[in-house]
Amino acid sequence: MNGLRAYEPRLRTFLAVFHEREDAFMQEGRLDENHRLSLPMRESWESGDFWVVYAASKSFAFYAVFWKYLDTRFSGPAAELDGDEWERRTGLLDEEEVMEIDSFIDQKVDELKNSGLGMGTWLS
């Protein structure tokens, strides 16, 4: 996500200009303060909430966004973890949650084996 280095200054410029335009619209009586969008947009970016919404709405980007922006926000620092972080994060789950995940994985593997897509041999 190196593009963020180029994107973030542009976002800040956009939000500043957007805020100025909202101010002008409010002075003209064309916009109420409670309809202002620039402040919630800025707060979402700065808090990281933007990434939660982005990951939830863009399934193709979920994996990269999760590990880069969300995992440490919700699960703590990953620096203490060596190897496969996703496996180590299962320690944060209770026994019932682990069983549900295992059951879900088994279900998906069975579906893949029986999908007729020729992928069953990969899992044998």
N, C-alpha and C positions, 0 to 999 in steps of 0.2 A: 504494500500500500504506500509506495514511495510517492505516488501522485498526491498524497495528502499534503506534502510539503508545499506543493504548488497550489493546491486547492484551498488550504486554510486561509492564507492572506486574501484570496479572492472572496472567500465566504465572508470574512470580516468586513471587507469593503462593501460587499453586497448588503450585509446587514446594517451597516452604518448608513448607507444611502437609503435603504428601505425605511429605516427609522426616521430619517429626515423627511421622507415623503409622507410617512404616516403623520408626523408632526404637522406638516403643511395641510394635509387633508383634515386633521382635527381642527386646526385654526379656521378652516373654511366651513366647518360643520358637516363635513362629508364622511367623518369616521369618528366613532366613539372609542374612548380609551380601552374599553373592554373588548374591542375587536382588533386591537393591535396584535400583529403576529411576530414582529421582529424580536421582541423580548423573549417570548417562549421559544422561538427558534434558536436564539443565542444560548439560552439556558439549557436547552436540550443538547446542543453541541458541547457546551462546556461541562455538563454533568455526565455526558456519555450516554444519556438516554437515547440520543439519535441512533446509536449503534444497536440498541435493543430493538428498536422499531425497524431499522434497516435489515437486520438479520432475520427478523420474523417475517418480513415482507419479501425478501429476496432469497429464496431457498438456495440458489446457486452460490451465494456468497456466505451462507451461514457458517460453514466450517472455518473459513479464514477470519471472518469477523469475530466469531466466538473466541478463538484462541488468541487473537491479537488484542481485543478490546473488552470482552465480557468475562472470560474465565477468572482472571485475577480480581476483577471488580466484585464478583459475587462469591468467589471461592478462596480468595486470599492469594498471597504471592506464590508464583510458580518456581521461583529461584531455588527453593528448598527441595524441589522435586527433580529427580534425575530419571531419565528414561521416558517412558510413555506416560505423560501427565494424565491422560484420560483414564488410564487404569488406576493410577494412584488417587484420582479424585473420587473413585467409588468408595473410598474410605469415609467420605463425607455423607454417604447415604446410609439409611437404616436398613435392617435386614429385609424388610418388606419391599422397599424400593429396589434393592438389588435383585430380589426374586422376580419382581415385575419386569425389570430390564432384561434379565436372563430369559424370561418367558417370551418377551417381545422379540428378542434376537432369534431365539429358536423358531418362532413363528415366521419371521422374515426369511430365515435360511430355508425352511421348508417350502415357503412360497417360491423362492428362487429356484430351488431344486425341481419343483413341479410346474414351473412357469411355461415350459416349452420353448424357452429362449435359447436353449443349448448351453446354459450356464451350469447345469447340474453337475457336469463333470469337473468343474473347477472346485466344487465343494466336496467331492468324494474323497 
